[in-house]
Amino acid sequence: SADMGALKPDEEIYRYLLKTYHLKAEECVFIDDLLINIEGAKKVGMHGIQFATAEFCKDELNKLGVE
């Protein structure tokens, strides 16, 4: 992130990731413990989960159809 001059939660870092790896935002899930970083990812169309516990994260991923 420092190499490209942007840091989370700057939307540019998420756009860079999507473009570089040819990803569709709506097919991506960003997991972080900081809500502000999740909000940045959501602004570009990604799903976001604020990590609390592994079980919570698993449940949230299941809700999104990830098994």
N, CA, C and O atoms as CSV, one atom per row, in Angstrom:
chain,resi,resn,atom,element,x,y,z
A,1,SER,N,N,0.817,-1.198,0.000
A,1,SER,CA,C,0.000,0.000,0.000
A,1,SER,C,C,0.860,1.261,0.000
A,1,SER,O,O,0.521,2.239,-0.667
A,2,ALA,N,N,1.956,1.249,0.733
A,2,ALA,CA,C,2.823,2.421,0.766
A,2,ALA,C,C,3.456,2.677,-0.597
A,2,ALA,O,O,3.694,3.827,-0.966
A,3,ASP,N,N,3.730,1.607,-1.349
A,3,ASP,CA,C,4.325,1.749,-2.676
A,3,ASP,C,C,3.428,2.517,-3.634
A,3,ASP,O,O,3.918,3.240,-4.501
A,4,MET,N,N,2.134,2.366,-3.485
A,4,MET,CA,C,1.213,3.052,-4.396
A,4,MET,C,C,0.758,4.398,-3.849
A,4,MET,O,O,0.043,5.131,-4.533
A,5,GLY,N,N,1.156,4.730,-2.642
A,5,GLY,CA,C,0.832,6.036,-2.082
A,5,GLY,C,C,-0.570,6.146,-1.519
A,5,GLY,O,O,-1.093,7.253,-1.394
A,6,ALA,N,N,-1.185,5.045,-1.182
A,6,ALA,CA,C,-2.525,5.076,-0.596
A,6,ALA,C,C,-2.587,4.058,0.532
A,6,ALA,O,O,-1.914,3.028,0.506
A,7,LEU,N,N,-3.396,4.370,1.502
A,7,LEU,CA,C,-3.579,3.482,2.640
A,7,LEU,C,C,-5.068,3.284,2.899
A,7,LEU,O,O,-5.885,4.126,2.529
A,8,LYS,N,N,-5.414,2.177,3.529
A,8,LYS,CA,C,-6.796,1.981,3.952
A,8,LYS,C,C,-7.147,3.124,4.892
A,8,LYS,O,O,-6.298,3.489,5.705
A,9,PRO,N,N,-8.286,3.689,4.843
A,9,PRO,CA,C,-9.484,3.340,4.088
A,9,PRO,C,C,-9.658,4.113,2.782
A,9,PRO,O,O,-10.774,4.200,2.269
A,10,ASP,N,N,-8.581,4.675,2.233
A,10,ASP,CA,C,-8.659,5.396,0.962
A,10,ASP,C,C,-9.238,4.477,-0.116
A,10,ASP,O,O,-8.717,3.388,-0.354
A,11,GLU,N,N,-10.298,4.914,-0.753
A,11,GLU,CA,C,-10.966,4.097,-1.772
A,11,GLU,C,C,-10.011,3.675,-2.887
A,11,GLU,O,O,-10.199,2.622,-3.497
A,12,GLU,N,N,-9.004,4.474,-3.152
A,12,GLU,CA,C,-8.065,4.187,-4.243
A,12,GLU,C,C,-7.354,2.847,-4.056
A,12,GLU,O,O,-7.090,2.146,-5.033
A,13,ILE,N,N,-7.047,2.494,-2.830
A,13,ILE,CA,C,-6.347,1.229,-2.605
A,13,ILE,C,C,-7.226,0.040,-2.964
A,13,ILE,O,O,-6.733,-0.968,-3.471
A,14,TYR,N,N,-8.511,0.150,-2.707
A,14,TYR,CA,C,-9.428,-0.939,-3.055
A,14,TYR,C,C,-9.621,-1.010,-4.577
A,14,TYR,O,O,-9.670,-2.095,-5.156
A,15,ARG,N,N,-9.727,0.148,-5.206
A,15,ARG,CA,C,-9.855,0.181,-6.672
A,15,ARG,C,C,-8.613,-0.410,-7.337
A,15,ARG,O,O,-8.717,-1.144,-8.319
A,16,TYR,N,N,-7.447,-0.088,-6.799
A,16,TYR,CA,C,-6.186,-0.620,-7.312
A,16,TYR,C,C,-6.176,-2.148,-7.238
A,16,TYR,O,O,-5.790,-2.815,-8.197
A,17,LEU,N,N,-6.589,-2.686,-6.128
A,17,LEU,CA,C,-6.659,-4.132,-5.933
A,17,LEU,C,C,-7.599,-4.772,-6.951
A,17,LEU,O,O,-7.264,-5.780,-7.574
A,18,LEU,N,N,-8.773,-4.176,-7.111
A,18,LEU,CA,C,-9.752,-4.717,-8.054
A,18,LEU,C,C,-9.220,-4.697,-9.482
A,18,LEU,O,O,-9.348,-5.676,-10.217
A,19,LYS,N,N,-8.625,-3.577,-9.863
A,19,LYS,CA,C,-8.110,-3.442,-11.225
A,19,LYS,C,C,-6.913,-4.361,-11.473
A,19,LYS,O,O,-6.845,-5.031,-12.504
A,20,THR,N,N,-5.981,-4.391,-10.541
A,20,THR,CA,C,-4.764,-5.179,-10.701
A,20,THR,C,C,-5.052,-6.665,-10.864
A,20,THR,O,O,-4.411,-7.350,-11.662
A,21,TYR,N,N,-6.011,-7.150,-10.108
A,21,TYR,CA,C,-6.315,-8.587,-10.117
A,21,TYR,C,C,-7.581,-8.935,-10.893
A,21,TYR,O,O,-8.080,-10.058,-10.825
A,22,HIS,N,N,-8.094,-7.942,-11.637
A,22,HIS,CA,C,-9.271,-8.153,-12.490
A,22,HIS,C,C,-10.442,-8.758,-11.701
A,22,HIS,O,O,-11.049,-9.748,-12.111
A,23,LEU,N,N,-10.731,-8.135,-10.571
A,23,LEU,CA,C,-11.785,-8.614,-9.686
A,23,LEU,C,C,-13.039,-7.762,-9.829
A,23,LEU,O,O,-12.963,-6.577,-10.153
A,24,LYS,N,N,-14.175,-8.366,-9.587
A,24,LYS,CA,C,-15.447,-7.646,-9.542
A,24,LYS,C,C,-15.738,-7.343,-8.076
A,24,LYS,O,O,-15.763,-8.243,-7.237
A,25,ALA,N,N,-15.954,-6.081,-7.785
A,25,ALA,CA,C,-16.147,-5.658,-6.398
A,25,ALA,C,C,-17.260,-6.435,-5.712
A,25,ALA,O,O,-17.127,-6.820,-4.550
A,26,GLU,N,N,-18.352,-6.666,-6.425
A,26,GLU,CA,C,-19.501,-7.336,-5.817
A,26,GLU,C,C,-19.229,-8.806,-5.499
A,26,GLU,O,O,-20.012,-9.445,-4.796
A,27,GLU,N,N,-18.123,-9.342,-6.013
A,27,GLU,CA,C,-17.743,-10.729,-5.735
A,27,GLU,C,C,-16.657,-10.831,-4.664
A,27,GLU,O,O,-16.180,-11.925,-4.363
A,28,CYS,N,N,-16.269,-9.700,-4.093
A,28,CYS,CA,C,-15.189,-9.669,-3.108
A,28,CYS,C,C,-15.720,-9.388,-1.705
A,28,CYS,O,O,-16.706,-8.674,-1.524
A,29,VAL,N,N,-15.045,-9.964,-0.728
A,29,VAL,CA,C,-15.360,-9.720,0.679
A,29,VAL,C,C,-14.093,-9.215,1.352
A,29,VAL,O,O,-13.053,-9.873,1.317
A,30,PHE,N,N,-14.191,-8.057,1.956
A,30,PHE,CA,C,-13.063,-7.480,2.682
A,30,PHE,C,C,-13.316,-7.677,4.176
A,30,PHE,O,O,-14.368,-7.296,4.690
A,31,ILE,N,N,-12.352,-8.270,4.859
A,31,ILE,CA,C,-12.466,-8.539,6.294
A,31,ILE,C,C,-11.369,-7.768,7.013
A,31,ILE,O,O,-10.193,-7.850,6.658
A,32,ASP,N,N,-11.775,-7.021,8.025
A,32,ASP,CA,C,-10.824,-6.225,8.794
A,32,ASP,C,C,-11.407,-6.026,10.185
A,32,ASP,O,O,-12.615,-6.155,10.384
A,33,ASP,N,N,-10.558,-5.715,11.134
A,33,ASP,CA,C,-11.069,-5.459,12.483
A,33,ASP,C,C,-11.509,-4.010,12.673
A,33,ASP,O,O,-12.184,-3.690,13.651
A,34,LEU,N,N,-11.132,-3.138,11.751
A,34,LEU,CA,C,-11.492,-1.720,11.874
A,34,LEU,C,C,-12.647,-1.364,10.943
A,34,LEU,O,O,-12.565,-1.561,9.730
A,35,LEU,N,N,-13.716,-0.839,11.522
A,35,LEU,CA,C,-14.904,-0.487,10.758
A,35,LEU,C,C,-14.601,0.541,9.669
A,35,LEU,O,O,-15.169,0.461,8.579
A,36,ILE,N,N,-13.733,1.488,9.936
A,36,ILE,CA,C,-13.423,2.526,8.944
A,36,ILE,C,C,-12.852,1.911,7.659
A,36,ILE,O,O,-13.130,2.399,6.563
A,37,ASN,N,N,-12.060,0.850,7.789
A,37,ASN,CA,C,-11.497,0.181,6.615
A,37,ASN,C,C,-12.581,-0.575,5.846
A,37,ASN,O,O,-12.556,-0.621,4.616
A,38,ILE,N,N,-13.520,-1.160,6.566
A,38,ILE,CA,C,-14.648,-1.860,5.936
A,38,ILE,C,C,-15.481,-0.865,5.134
A,38,ILE,O,O,-15.904,-1.156,4.015
A,39,GLU,N,N,-15.710,0.302,5.711
A,39,GLU,CA,C,-16.506,1.321,5.025
A,39,GLU,C,C,-15.850,1.749,3.725
A,39,GLU,O,O,-16.544,1.995,2.738
A,40,GLY,N,N,-14.525,1.843,3.703
A,40,GLY,CA,C,-13.805,2.179,2.483
A,40,GLY,C,C,-14.035,1.145,1.403
A,40,GLY,O,O,-14.261,1.495,0.245
A,41,ALA,N,N,-13.979,-0.120,1.766
A,41,ALA,CA,C,-14.200,-1.201,0.805
A,41,ALA,C,C,-15.643,-1.188,0.294
A,41,ALA,O,O,-15.890,-1.421,-0.889
A,42,LYS,N,N,-16.568,-0.920,1.173
A,42,LYS,CA,C,-17.982,-0.887,0.772
A,42,LYS,C,C,-18.263,0.258,-0.204
A,42,LYS,O,O,-19.145,0.144,-1.055
A,43,LYS,N,N,-17.527,1.345,-0.084
A,43,LYS,CA,C,-17.729,2.488,-0.988
A,43,LYS,C,C,-17.413,2.142,-2.435
A,43,LYS,O,O,-17.929,2.782,-3.351
A,44,VAL,N,N,-16.569,1.132,-2.650
A,44,VAL,CA,C,-16.250,0.721,-4.024
A,44,VAL,C,C,-17.062,-0.499,-4.445
A,44,VAL,O,O,-16.854,-1.036,-5.533
A,45,GLY,N,N,-17.994,-0.942,-3.585
A,45,GLY,CA,C,-18.900,-2.018,-3.947
A,45,GLY,C,C,-18.577,-3.391,-3.405
A,45,GLY,O,O,-19.261,-4.366,-3.717
A,46,MET,N,N,-17.527,-3.472,-2.585
A,46,MET,CA,C,-17.165,-4.759,-1.990
A,46,MET,C,C,-18.061,-5.048,-0.782
A,46,MET,O,O,-18.627,-4.135,-0.180
A,47,HIS,N,N,-18.177,-6.309,-0.447
A,47,HIS,CA,C,-18.821,-6.685,0.803
A,47,HIS,C,C,-17.790,-6.480,1.905
A,47,HIS,O,O,-16.587,-6.538,1.654
A,48,GLY,N,N,-18.260,-6.240,3.115
A,48,GLY,CA,C,-17.327,-6.048,4.211
A,48,GLY,C,C,-17.803,-6.717,5.481
A,48,GLY,O,O,-18.992,-6.715,5.801
A,49,ILE,N,N,-16.860,-7.285,6.192
A,49,ILE,CA,C,-17.145,-7.916,7.478
A,49,ILE,C,C,-16.145,-7.374,8.493
A,49,ILE,O,O,-14.933,-7.419,8.281
A,50,GLN,N,N,-16.679,-6.860,9.601
A,50,GLN,CA,C,-15.792,-6.434,10.676
A,50,GLN,C,C,-15.492,-7.648,11.540
A,50,GLN,O,O,-16.389,-8.229,12.151
A,51,PHE,N,N,-14.236,-8.018,11.584
A,51,PHE,CA,C,-13.829,-9.211,12.313
A,51,PHE,C,C,-13.982,-9.000,13.812
A,51,PHE,O,O,-13.491,-8.021,14.375
A,52,ALA,N,N,-14.678,-9.945,14.446
A,52,ALA,CA,C,-14.807,-9.944,15.903
A,52,ALA,C,C,-14.264,-11.259,16.443
A,52,ALA,O,O,-13.382,-11.282,17.302
A,53,THR,N,N,-14.815,-12.363,15.916
A,53,THR,CA,C,-14.337,-13.701,16.263
A,53,THR,C,C,-14.374,-14.545,14.997
A,53,THR,O,O,-15.027,-14.186,14.017
A,54,ALA,N,N,-13.673,-15.660,15.028
A,54,ALA,CA,C,-13.672,-16.549,13.864
A,54,ALA,C,C,-15.077,-17.071,13.587
A,54,ALA,O,O,-15.482,-17.170,12.429
A,55,GLU,N,N,-15.813,-17.402,14.618
A,55,GLU,CA,C,-17.169,-17.926,14.452
A,55,GLU,C,C,-18.089,-16.877,13.828
A,55,GLU,O,O,-18.873,-17.191,12.932
A,56,PHE,N,N,-17.996,-15.640,14.299
A,56,PHE,CA,C,-18.807,-14.558,13.732
A,56,PHE,C,C,-18.461,-14.364,12.262
A,56,PHE,O,O,-19.352,-14.227,11.423
A,57,CYS,N,N,-17.184,-14.352,11.954
A,57,CYS,CA,C,-16.726,-14.162,10.579
A,57,CYS,C,C,-17.254,-15.288,9.686
A,57,CYS,O,O,-17.727,-15.038,8.577
A,58,LYS,N,N,-17.172,-16.507,10.169
A,58,LYS,CA,C,-17.685,-17.656,9.424
A,58,LYS,C,C,-19.175,-17.510,9.152
A,58,LYS,O,O,-19.633,-17.763,8.038
A,59,ASP,N,N,-19.931,-17.104,10.164
A,59,ASP,CA,C,-21.378,-16.912,10.005
A,59,ASP,C,C,-21.685,-15.835,8.962
A,59,ASP,O,O,-22.579,-15.999,8.132
A,60,GLU,N,N,-20.941,-14.745,9.013
A,60,GLU,CA,C,-21.158,-13.653,8.058
A,60,GLU,C,C,-20.799,-14.092,6.637
A,60,GLU,O,O,-21.500,-13.745,5.686
A,61,LEU,N,N,-19.726,-14.841,6.490
A,61,LEU,CA,C,-19.355,-15.360,5.176
A,61,LEU,C,C,-20.432,-16.310,4.650
A,61,LEU,O,O,-20.765,-16.279,3.465
A,62,ASN,N,N,-20.973,-17.146,5.525
A,62,ASN,CA,C,-22.052,-18.052,5.128
A,62,ASN,C,C,-23.273,-17.279,4.627
A,62,ASN,O,O,-23.920,-17.687,3.662
A,63,LYS,N,N,-23.582,-16.166,5.286
A,63,LYS,CA,C,-24.708,-15.325,4.852
A,63,LYS,C,C,-24.507,-14.799,3.436
A,63,LYS,O,O,-25.470,-14.550,2.709
A,64,LEU,N,N,-23.248,-14.637,3.057
A,64,LEU,CA,C,-22.920,-14.155,1.707
A,64,LEU,C,C,-22.793,-15.300,0.702
A,64,LEU,O,O,-22.490,-15.075,-0.470
A,65,GLY,N,N,-23.024,-16.514,1.164
A,65,GLY,CA,C,-22.950,-17.657,0.276
A,65,GLY,C,C,-21.590,-18.302,0.176
A,65,GLY,O,O,-21.362,-19.150,-0.686
A,66,VAL,N,N,-20.684,-17.907,1.053
A,66,VAL,CA,C,-19.346,-18.495,1.070
A,66,VAL,C,C,-19.359,-19.635,2.071
A,66,VAL,O,O,-19.750,-19.461,3.225
A,67,GLU,N,N,-18.925,-20.805,1.616
A,67,GLU,CA,C,-18.919,-21.969,2.514
A,67,GLU,C,C,-17.524,-22.363,2.899
A,67,GLU,O,O,-17.338,-23.321,3.649
